[in-house]
Amino acid sequence: MSAQLKEGSKAPDFAAPDSEGKTVRLKALRGKKVVLYFYPKDDTPGCTKEACAFRDSFAKFKKRGIEVLGVSLDSEKSHQKFIKKYDLPFRLLADTDRAISEAYGTYGEKKFMGRTYMGNHRMTFLIDEKGKIKKIFSKVKPEDHAEEVLSAFNE
C-alpha cells in the first residue's frame, strides 16, 4: 500500500465513472459528508456482506446527508450486475486504472489461501464537508461496518 494518508489530511481528489458511466468527482461533493469505502471485488462473500450492510443502513446515511461511494477495481458492467443483484442504492465507482486506490493507498500486496497477489484492501475513509479525512478504517468487519461508520460520524 503506497499512500500514507492520515486523519485530518486533505482527501485526494478523483474523477471516476460510476456504474452508469457518469463521472463522479470528489470535489463536486464538497459540502457533503462522504463515505468512501474500498473493497476487493464485486459479488464475493465479504464484499457482498459489506455492500448489503451499507444498503440496509442507507436510509440513515441519506437522512443525515451522507454520500456513500463504493470503490473497487471492477468495471462499470460488473458494478451494474452487482447493484442490480443486491438492489444497492448507492454508487459504485469503477477504478479500473487503480488511480483512486493508489491515491488512497488501498492497493497493494495481499495474501489469500497461501497465494500472494495485488489487489484492493478493504478500507474506508470518512471525508468531511471541507474535503478533509475525518476517520480511516483499516480493519473492517464487513457485516458490522456500516453501523460502525455511522457512529463515527457522531464522534
N, C-alpha and C positions, 0 to 999 in steps of 0.2 A: 504494500500500500504506500503510495507516494506522498501526496499532500498531507501535511500535519496541521489541520485546521483546529482551532481552539474555540471554546465557548467565548463569546464576546468579539470574535473577529468577524470581518465582513464576509458574508456568504458570496462565493464566486458566482458571478452572473452566468447565465447559459441561455441557449436557444436550442430547442429540440422539438421534433414532431411528436404529437400525441397519436393515439390510435386512429384518429380521423385525418391525420396528415396536417393538422393545424399546428403552427409553430407556437410553442409556449416559451415565454421569456420571463426569467425571474424578475428582472427589472420592472416588467409590466405589472407585477403583483405587489409592488411597494404599497404600503398602507394596509396590507393584509398580513395575518399570521399564516405561515406556510409550514406544512409538514412535508418534508422531502424524504421519502423512505426508499432506500436502495434494497433490492432483493435479487437473488441469483437467477431465477428462471420462472417464466410463466408456467402455470399448471403443474407445479411439482408440489409434493406434500406440504413442506414448511411454508412455501410462498403462498400456497392456496389458503392455508390457515391464517396467515398474516393478512392477506388481502380481504378475506371474509370477516376477520375481526374489525378491520377498518370499515368495511361495508356495514357491519352490524352496529357500529358506533357512529356511522356517518351523520346521522341526524344531529347528534350532539356537537360534532365538529361544525356542521353547517350553521347551527343555531348561534354558535359563537363566532361565526365569520372566519373560520379557519379553512384554508385551502389545503386539500390532501393531494399530493402527487406521488405516484409510484414510479420508480426508475429501474429499468433493467436493460440488459444488452439485447433483448429480443426486438424483433421487427414490429412495425405497425400492425401487420397482418396477424402476427402471433398475439399481440395485445388485444386486437379486435375479438379473437376467439375466446381469450381468457375473460375479457369483460362480459361477453355475451353468455358464456357458460356459467359464470357465477354472479351475473347481474351486478357488476361493480359500478357504483355511482360516481366514482372519481376518475380523474385522468391518469393514464399510464404513459410515460414518456419512453420513446424508442431511442436509447442511447447506443445506437449501433456502431458509432465510431469511438465509443468509450470516452468522449470529451468530458461529459459531466462526471462520470465515475472517476476519471483520473483527477479532475479538478478538486473533487471532494475526498479523494484518497480511499475510495472504496474498492477499487480494482487492484487485485494482487494475487499472490500465490495462495492456493487453497489445497487442503488435503481432504480426501473423502474415500473411505474404504481402501486405504493403502495407496491411493493414486494421488499424484500431485498434478495440478493444472492451474491455469489462470482463470479468474472469474471475479464476480462481484461478491463482496462480503455484505452480509445483512447489517445495515447501519441506518440510523435515522437522524436527521438534522431538523431541529425546530428553528425556524427563522422568524424573527420578529418583524414588525411593521416597517422598521427602518432598514431592513436587509442585513441585520446582524444575526449571528448564530447564537441563539439563546441556550440551546442544550444539544449535546451529541450523545446518542445512544449507540454504543459499540457492541454491547452484549444484548441481543434481542431474543426474547422468547416469543415466537410468532403468535401464539394464541392469546397472550396477555398484553401484547404490545400496544394496541390501540388505546386501551384504558390507561396504561402507564403514560402514554403520550399526552392524553387529555389532562391527566392530573398534573403533569409537568407544566402545562400552561397556567395552572393555578398558582404555581410557586412564585 
